[in-house]
Each structure stands twice: as structure tokens, then as C-alpha cells.
Amino acid sequence: MKEIKHSFGNKSTVYHDSLNIRKTVFVQEQHVSPDLEIDADEAKCTYFNIYQDHQAVATARISPTNDNGVHIQRVAVLKAFRHQKLGSDLIQAIIQYARDNDYKYAVLGAQDHAQSFYKKLGFEVIGKQYTEVGIFHHDMKLNL
């Protein structure tokens, strides 16, 4: 059984499950420093997780922008659960949440290898390539 849950701030089970996924994917697999992965915005974000048979397997977080958009960050799916469209399900749930809450757009910094994934969901590349935590990225945007 698949379920999507979300919560605000860094006190909930959803947040702690999200952090476990992020540590596995970003810190262990991609060798991102834990000091860079966990930031000062943790308590200011809304976290979304997909649970499959009560196990958290995919995560992302959002924070509002100053001009009524949402910034999607920290999108990750555990390796054993990739290629099952969970990432798409998660992003679509976030997009629906943003629309339901009258946000104007969603923006994210996509690792370059993931651009085609986000393009299929309607995002467009904006801006020039940049490096974040040693990985090439492009900003992408979806008007809601």
C-alpha cells in the first residue's frame, strides 16, 4: 500500500523519515557532506514522503518563496524503490498541494542528470548551469 504524507517543520515523524532517506541518498550515495545536507531551513519547510507498506521510500521538501512560489528541494528516492514512478507521484502531489494553496509557481534546482525527469512533469530549464555540492545543476520552473 502506498501513502503520501506531509508535515511542516522538523519535529514530526515525517521529517525524521525524510532525513533518513536524505542521509542514505545524498550523504552515503552521493557523498554530500552532512554539514551541507542539513541546513538552517530544516524547521521552515514542509516535508513530503511516500510510504510503501509503512516504510518511507521517497521524500522532498518545499519552502515558500518571497513572491508566492514554492521551492522544491531535497528530492530523493531510496535506490531499491527507483524506477517505480514514485518520484513522479511525489512531485505531482507537491504540485497539487501548491495549486490547492494558491502558489503561482514551483521552482527547483535539478541535478543535470535529472532534467529529463522534471521536463516530463512540465518543468522548464531557467538560467545557467551551476555547481552545488560538487554536482552540476540547472534551475527549473513550472508555472501553476
TORPA-4810 file (N, C-alpha, C, O; in nm, 3 decimals):
<nodes>
NODE_1_0.083_-0.117_0.000_0.000_0.000_0.000_0.088_0.124_0.000_0.183_0.134_0.077_M
NODE_2_0.055_0.221_-0.088_0.132_0.345_-0.099_0.053_0.460_-0.039_-0.068_0.473_-0.062_K
NODE_3_0.122_0.544_0.039_0.058_0.659_0.102_0.154_0.777_0.098_0.275_0.761_0.119_E
NODE_4_0.101_0.897_0.073_0.182_1.018_0.076_0.140_1.100_0.198_0.022_1.129_0.218_I
NODE_5_0.240_1.136_0.280_0.214_1.216_0.399_0.299_1.343_0.391_0.406_1.344_0.329_K
NODE_6_0.250_1.449_0.454_0.331_1.570_0.464_0.313_1.634_0.600_0.211_1.615_0.667_H
NODE_7_0.414_1.712_0.641_0.407_1.785_0.766_0.504_1.903_0.760_0.599_1.903_0.682_S
NODE_8_0.476_2.002_0.842_0.559_2.122_0.848_0.657_2.112_0.965_0.622_2.065_1.073_F
NODE_9_0.779_2.158_0.942_0.877_2.169_1.050_0.957_2.043_1.073_0.939_1.942_1.005_G
NODE_10_1.046_2.051_1.171_1.142_1.942_1.193_1.117_1.865_1.322_1.211_1.814_1.383_N
NODE_11_0.993_1.856_1.364_0.961_1.784_1.487_0.882_1.654_1.463_0.866_1.573_1.554_K
NODE_12_0.835_1.634_1.342_0.744_1.522_1.315_0.818_1.395_1.271_0.936_1.398_1.239_S
NODE_13_0.745_1.287_1.272_0.796_1.160_1.219_0.824_1.173_1.070_0.922_1.117_1.020_T
NODE_14_0.738_1.246_0.998_0.760_1.265_0.854_0.896_1.330_0.831_0.971_1.287_0.743_V
NODE_15_0.928_1.433_0.908_1.059_1.497_0.893_1.173_1.398_0.920_1.267_1.389_0.842_Y
NODE_16_1.165_1.325_1.028_1.273_1.232_1.063_1.288_1.120_0.960_1.399_1.077_0.930_H
NODE_17_1.176_1.074_0.905_1.182_0.975_0.797_1.247_1.036_0.672_1.326_0.971_0.604_D
NODE_18_1.212_1.162_0.644_1.272_1.233_0.531_1.423_1.243_0.548_1.499_1.218_0.454_S
NODE_19_1.465_1.281_0.666_1.607_1.296_0.695_1.682_1.164_0.676_1.795_1.164_0.626_L
NODE_20_1.623_1.054_0.716_1.686_0.923_0.697_1.706_0.891_0.549_1.811_0.841_0.510_N
NODE_21_1.606_0.921_0.467_1.619_0.899_0.323_1.728_0.989_0.266_1.813_0.943_0.190_I
NODE_22_1.727_1.115_0.303_1.827_1.210_0.254_1.969_1.168_0.293_2.061_1.179_0.211_R
NODE_23_1.987_1.121_0.414_2.120_1.075_0.456_2.166_0.957_0.371_2.282_0.949_0.332_K
NODE_24_2.074_0.865_0.344_2.108_0.749_0.262_2.144_0.791_0.120_2.249_0.751_0.068_T
NODE_25_2.058_0.871_0.056_2.077_0.905_-0.085_2.187_1.009_-0.104_2.280_0.988_-0.183_V
NODE_26_2.178_1.120_-0.033_2.272_1.229_-0.059_2.407_1.210_0.012_2.512_1.228_-0.050_F
NODE_27_2.405_1.174_0.138_2.530_1.164_0.214_2.604_1.035_0.179_2.723_1.038_0.147_V
NODE_28_2.534_0.921_0.186_2.603_0.794_0.161_2.627_0.769_0.013_2.740_0.735_-0.026_Q
NODE_29_2.525_0.784_-0.072_2.542_0.751_-0.214_2.616_0.859_-0.291_2.706_0.830_-0.370_E
NODE_30_2.578_0.986_-0.268_2.634_1.094_-0.348_2.748_1.168_-0.277_2.806_1.262_-0.333_Q
NODE_31_2.780_1.127_-0.157_2.894_1.180_-0.082_2.884_1.330_-0.053_2.985_1.400_-0.052_H
NODE_32_2.762_1.378_-0.030_2.740_1.516_0.011_2.771_1.524_0.161_2.732_1.437_0.238_V
NODE_33_2.841_1.627_0.199_2.874_1.644_0.340_2.748_1.661_0.423_2.659_1.737_0.384_S
NODE_34_2.737_1.593_0.537_2.620_1.611_0.624_2.600_1.756_0.665_2.488_1.800_0.688_P
NODE_35_2.709_1.831_0.675_2.700_1.972_0.712_2.631_2.054_0.604_2.571_2.157_0.634_D
NODE_36_2.638_2.010_0.480_2.571_2.080_0.370_2.429_2.028_0.348_2.341_2.103_0.306_L
NODE_37_2.408_1.903_0.378_2.277_1.842_0.356_2.173_1.894_0.455_2.060_1.922_0.418_E
NODE_38_2.211_1.905_0.579_2.121_1.954_0.683_2.151_2.102_0.703_2.262_2.139_0.739_I
NODE_39_2.049_2.186_0.677_2.075_2.330_0.677_1.986_2.406_0.775_1.906_2.347_0.847_D
NODE_40_2.002_2.535_0.775_1.929_2.622_0.868_1.780_2.631_0.836_1.703_2.684_0.916_A
NODE_41_1.738_2.582_0.721_1.597_2.591_0.680_1.513_2.470_0.722_1.393_2.466_0.694_D
NODE_42_1.573_2.372_0.787_1.501_2.249_0.821_1.367_2.276_0.890_1.267_2.211_0.857_E
NODE_43_1.363_2.368_0.985_1.241_2.393_1.063_1.139_2.479_0.986_1.026_2.496_1.032_A
NODE_44_1.178_2.531_0.871_1.093_2.623_0.795_1.027_2.558_0.674_0.962_2.627_0.596_K
NODE_45_1.043_2.430_0.657_0.996_2.362_0.537_0.880_2.267_0.566_0.857_2.226_0.680_C
NODE_46_0.808_2.234_0.460_0.707_2.129_0.464_0.767_2.008_0.394_0.820_2.019_0.284_T
NODE_47_0.757_1.892_0.458_0.818_1.769_0.409_0.711_1.675_0.357_0.604_1.661_0.417_Y
NODE_48_0.741_1.612_0.245_0.651_1.515_0.182_0.724_1.383_0.170_0.839_1.379_0.125_F
NODE_49_0.660_1.275_0.210_0.718_1.142_0.197_0.617_1.048_0.133_0.496_1.062_0.152_N
NODE_50_0.668_0.954_0.058_0.587_0.841_0.013_0.624_0.723_0.102_0.741_0.691_0.122_I
NODE_51_0.522_0.660_0.155_0.538_0.540_0.236_0.482_0.423_0.156_0.369_0.426_0.107_Y
NODE_52_0.563_0.320_0.146_0.519_0.197_0.081_0.521_0.088_0.187_0.626_0.056_0.243_Q
NODE_53_0.404_0.032_0.214_0.392_-0.066_0.323_0.453_-0.012_0.452_0.526_-0.083_0.522_D
NODE_54_0.422_0.111_0.482_0.462_0.182_0.605_0.609_0.218_0.612_0.655_0.266_0.716_H
NODE_55_0.684_0.196_0.505_0.825_0.234_0.500_0.840_0.360_0.416_0.790_0.366_0.304_Q
NODE_56_0.909_0.462_0.469_0.936_0.583_0.394_1.039_0.551_0.285_1.149_0.504_0.314_A
NODE_57_1.001_0.576_0.159_1.088_0.536_0.048_1.123_0.652_-0.046_1.216_0.639_-0.126_V
NODE_58_1.051_0.763_-0.036_1.077_0.880_-0.121_1.045_1.005_-0.042_0.955_1.005_0.042_A
NODE_59_1.118_1.113_-0.070_1.099_1.235_0.006_1.129_1.359_-0.077_1.199_1.353_-0.178_T
NODE_60_1.075_1.471_-0.032_1.108_1.603_-0.085_1.061_1.704_0.019_0.982_1.673_0.108_A
NODE_61_1.112_1.826_0.005_1.064_1.933_0.094_1.035_2.056_0.010_1.089_2.073_-0.100_R
NODE_62_0.949_2.141_0.062_0.921_2.268_-0.004_0.929_2.381_0.097_0.906_2.364_0.216_I
NODE_63_0.963_2.497_0.044_0.957_2.620_0.123_0.901_2.729_0.033_0.927_2.730_-0.088_S
NODE_64_0.824_2.821_0.090_0.768_2.929_0.009_0.876_3.028_-0.033_0.973_3.050_0.040_P
NODE_65_0.858_3.086_-0.151_0.947_3.194_-0.197_0.885_3.327_-0.156_0.771_3.332_-0.109_T
NODE_66_0.959_3.434_-0.175_0.909_3.566_-0.139_0.801_3.618_-0.232_0.732_3.715_-0.199_N
NODE_67_0.785_3.556_-0.348_0.686_3.605_-0.445_0.578_3.500_-0.478_0.535_3.487_-0.592_D
NODE_68_0.537_3.428_-0.375_0.426_3.333_-0.382_0.451_3.211_-0.471_0.362_3.165_-0.543_N
NODE_69_0.571_3.161_-0.465_0.603_3.035_-0.529_0.645_2.935_-0.423_0.650_2.967_-0.304_G
NODE_70_0.675_2.814_-0.466_0.734_2.716_-0.375_0.865_2.667_-0.434_0.877_2.647_-0.555_V
NODE_71_0.961_2.648_-0.346_1.091_2.595_-0.384_1.095_2.449_-0.342_1.090_2.418_-0.223_H
NODE_72_1.104_2.359_-0.439_1.112_2.215_-0.412_1.259_2.178_-0.397_1.342_2.214_-0.480_I
NODE_73_1.288_2.107_-0.290_1.427_2.070_-0.261_1.435_1.927_-0.207_1.335_1.867_-0.168_Q
NODE_74_1.556_1.877_-0.207_1.589_1.750_-0.140_1.502_1.633_-0.187_1.455_1.553_-0.107_R
NODE_75_1.481_1.626_-0.318_1.401_1.517_-0.375_1.489_1.392_-0.380_1.597_1.394_-0.439_V
NODE_76_1.442_1.284_-0.319_1.523_1.162_-0.314_1.432_1.039_-0.304_1.328_1.042_-0.238_A
NODE_77_1.475_0.933_-0.371_1.406_0.804_-0.365_1.512_0.699_-0.330_1.619_0.695_-0.390_V
NODE_78_1.480_0.615_-0.233_1.574_0.508_-0.198_1.603_0.421_-0.319_1.513_0.394_-0.399_L
NODE_79_1.726_0.376_-0.333_1.773_0.302_-0.450_1.683_0.183_-0.486_1.652_0.162_-0.603_K
NODE_80_1.642_0.107_-0.388_1.562_-0.013_-0.413_1.422_0.019_-0.466_1.351_-0.070_-0.513_A
NODE_81_1.382_0.146_-0.458_1.247_0.185_-0.498_1.245_0.276_-0.621_1.140_0.328_-0.658_F
NODE_82_1.360_0.296_-0.683_1.367_0.380_-0.803_1.305_0.307_-0.922_1.292_0.185_-0.922_R
NODE_83_1.267_0.383_-1.022_1.208_0.333_-1.146_1.071_0.271_-1.123_1.029_0.181_-1.195_H
NODE_84_1.001_0.322_-1.021_0.864_0.278_-0.994_0.767_0.397_-1.000_0.653_0.387_-0.955_Q
NODE_85_0.813_0.508_-1.055_0.735_0.631_-1.069_0.700_0.698_-0.937_0.608_0.779_-0.930_K
NODE_86_0.772_0.664_-0.832_0.747_0.725_-0.701_0.788_0.871_-0.700_0.721_0.955_-0.639_L
NODE_87_0.898_0.903_-0.767_0.940_1.042_-0.776_0.835_1.127_-0.847_0.805_1.238_-0.803_G
NODE_88_0.779_1.074_-0.955_0.672_1.145_-1.026_0.550_1.163_-0.937_0.492_1.271_-0.933_S
NODE_89_0.513_1.058_-0.868_0.398_1.067_-0.777_0.421_1.173_-0.670_0.330_1.248_-0.636_D
NODE_90_0.542_1.178_-0.619_0.575_1.273_-0.514_0.569_1.417_-0.566_0.507_1.503_-0.503_L
NODE_91_0.632_1.442_-0.680_0.631_1.578_-0.737_0.490_1.619_-0.774_0.452_1.734_-0.753_I
NODE_92_0.411_1.528_-0.829_0.272_1.562_-0.863_0.190_1.594_-0.738_0.105_1.683_-0.743_Q
NODE_93_0.215_1.526_-0.629_0.146_1.557_-0.504_0.186_1.696_-0.453_0.102_1.770_-0.403_A
NODE_94_0.312_1.730_-0.467_0.359_1.863_-0.427_0.297_1.970_-0.516_0.254_2.075_-0.467_I
NODE_95_0.292_1.945_-0.645_0.231_2.041_-0.738_0.084_2.061_-0.702_0.036_2.175_-0.702_I
NODE_96_0.014_1.954_-0.672_-0.128_1.967_-0.635_-0.143_2.045_-0.505_-0.231_2.130_-0.493_Q
NODE_97_-0.058_2.017_-0.408_-0.058_2.091_-0.281_-0.035_2.240_-0.307_-0.105_2.325_-0.251_Y
NODE_98_0.063_2.271_-0.392_0.093_2.411_-0.424_-0.025_2.478_-0.492_-0.058_2.593_-0.461_A
NODE_99_-0.088_2.409_-0.585_-0.207_2.465_-0.651_-0.321_2.485_-0.552_-0.387_2.589_-0.552_R
NODE_100_-0.343_2.387_-0.467_-0.451_2.396_-0.367_-0.429_2.512_-0.270_-0.524_2.565_-0.213_D
NODE_101_-0.303_2.550_-0.252_-0.270_2.659_-0.161_-0.237_2.789_-0.234_-0.176_2.880_-0.177_N
NODE_102_-0.278_2.796_-0.360_-0.271_2.918_-0.442_-0.131_2.973_-0.465_-0.112_3.094_-0.476_D
NODE_103_-0.033_2.884_-0.473_0.100_2.928_-0.513_0.101_2.948_-0.664_0.026_2.881_-0.735_Y
NODE_104_0.186_3.039_-0.714_0.191_3.075_-0.856_0.281_2.983_-0.939_0.256_2.958_-1.057_K
NODE_105_0.386_2.933_-0.875_0.482_2.851_-0.950_0.560_2.762_-0.854_0.557_2.780_-0.732_Y
NODE_106_0.629_2.664_-0.912_0.722_2.579_-0.838_0.858_2.591_-0.907_0.866_2.591_-1.030_A
NODE_107_0.962_2.600_-0.828_1.097_2.610_-0.880_1.184_2.509_-0.807_1.158_2.477_-0.691_V
NODE_108_1.287_2.460_-0.874_1.378_2.365_-0.811_1.513_2.371_-0.878_1.526_2.418_-0.991_L
NODE_109_1.613_2.324_-0.808_1.747_2.309_-0.864_1.767_2.163_-0.897_1.785_2.080_-0.807_G
NODE_110_1.762_2.129_-1.025_1.770_1.989_-1.068_1.914_1.950_-1.097_1.985_2.020_-1.169_A
NODE_111_1.955_1.837_-1.043_2.082_1.780_-1.086_2.068_1.755_-1.237_1.964_1.710_-1.283_Q
NODE_112_2.173_1.785_-1.312_2.163_1.779_-1.458_2.113_1.643_-1.509_2.040_1.638_-1.608_D
NODE_113_2.152_1.536_-1.446_2.109_1.404_-1.492_1.958_1.383_-1.473_1.900_1.292_-1.532_H
NODE_114_1.894_1.467_-1.391_1.751_1.453_-1.363_1.663_1.550_-1.442_1.542_1.552_-1.424_A
NODE_115_1.723_1.629_-1.530_1.644_1.728_-1.603_1.531_1.665_-1.685_1.420_1.718_-1.686_Q
NODE_116_1.557_1.556_-1.752_1.452_1.495_-1.836_1.334_1.449_-1.751_1.220_1.456_-1.795_S
NODE_117_1.361_1.403_-1.630_1.255_1.363_-1.537_1.164_1.482_-1.509_1.042_1.470_-1.518_F
NODE_118_1.222_1.597_-1.475_1.141_1.714_-1.443_1.073_1.773_-1.566_0.962_1.825_-1.556_Y
NODE_119_1.138_1.764_-1.682_1.075_1.813_-1.806_0.947_1.736_-1.835_0.849_1.794_-1.880_K
NODE_120_0.946_1.606_-1.809_0.825_1.524_-1.830_0.711_1.569_-1.740_0.594_1.547_-1.772_K
NODE_121_0.744_1.633_-1.629_0.642_1.682_-1.534_0.603_1.827_-1.562_0.523_1.885_-1.489_L
NODE_122_0.660_1.884_-1.669_0.622_2.019_-1.711_0.718_2.130_-1.673_0.692_2.246_-1.705_G
NODE_123_0.827_2.099_-1.606_0.924_2.200_-1.568_1.010_2.239_-1.688_1.036_2.157_-1.777_F
NODE_124_1.054_2.365_-1.689_1.143_2.415_-1.793_1.271_2.466_-1.730_1.269_2.522_-1.620_E
NODE_125_1.382_2.446_-1.801_1.511_2.494_-1.753_1.512_2.646_-1.758_1.471_2.707_-1.857_V
NODE_126_1.560_2.707_-1.650_1.581_2.852_-1.647_1.722_2.876_-1.596_1.768_2.806_-1.506_I
NODE_127_1.790_2.971_-1.651_1.923_3.006_-1.603_2.033_2.914_-1.654_2.011_2.821_-1.731_G
NODE_128_2.152_2.945_-1.607_2.272_2.874_-1.650_2.308_2.762_-1.553_2.263_2.759_-1.439_K
NODE_129_2.390_2.672_-1.602_2.438_2.561_-1.520_2.522_2.615_-1.404_2.596_2.712_-1.419_Q
NODE_130_2.509_2.549_-1.288_2.591_2.583_-1.172_2.625_2.455_-1.098_2.565_2.350_-1.121_Y
NODE_131_2.721_2.465_-1.008_2.763_2.351_-0.928_2.718_2.372_-0.784_2.742_2.477_-0.724_T
NODE_132_2.653_2.271_-0.730_2.614_2.272_-0.590_2.659_2.140_-0.530_2.633_2.034_-0.587_E
NODE_133_2.725_2.144_-0.418_2.785_2.028_-0.351_2.861_1.938_-0.450_2.859_1.815_-0.438_V
NODE_134_2.929_2.002_-0.547_3.010_1.929_-0.643_2.932_1.862_-0.754_2.988_1.781_-0.828_G
NODE_135_2.803_1.893_-0.768_2.718_1.829_-0.869_2.659_1.938_-0.959_2.611_2.040_-0.909_I
NODE_136_2.662_1.916_-1.091_2.606_2.013_-1.186_2.454_2.018_-1.175_2.388_1.915_-1.169_F
NODE_137_2.400_2.140_-1.173_2.256_2.165_-1.161_2.211_2.271_-1.261_2.292_2.348_-1.314_H
NODE_138_2.082_2.274_-1.286_2.013_2.385_-1.352_1.885_2.412_-1.274_1.822_2.319_-1.224_H
NODE_139_1.848_2.539_-1.263_1.719_2.572_-1.204_1.611_2.541_-1.306_1.631_2.558_-1.426_D
NODE_140_1.497_2.495_-1.257_1.383_2.463_-1.342_1.258_2.519_-1.277_1.250_2.531_-1.155_M
NODE_141_1.159_2.553_-1.361_1.039_2.620_-1.311_0.914_2.565_-1.378_0.916_2.528_-1.496_K
NODE_142_0.807_2.559_-1.302_0.675_2.520_-1.352_0.576_2.625_-1.307_0.559_2.645_-1.186_L
NODE_143_0.510_2.693_-1.400_0.404_2.786_-1.364_0.280_2.706_-1.329_0.242_2.613_-1.400_N
NODE_144_0.217_2.743_-1.219_0.099_2.670_-1.172_-0.027_2.741_-1.215_-0.137_2.695_-1.184_L
</nodes>
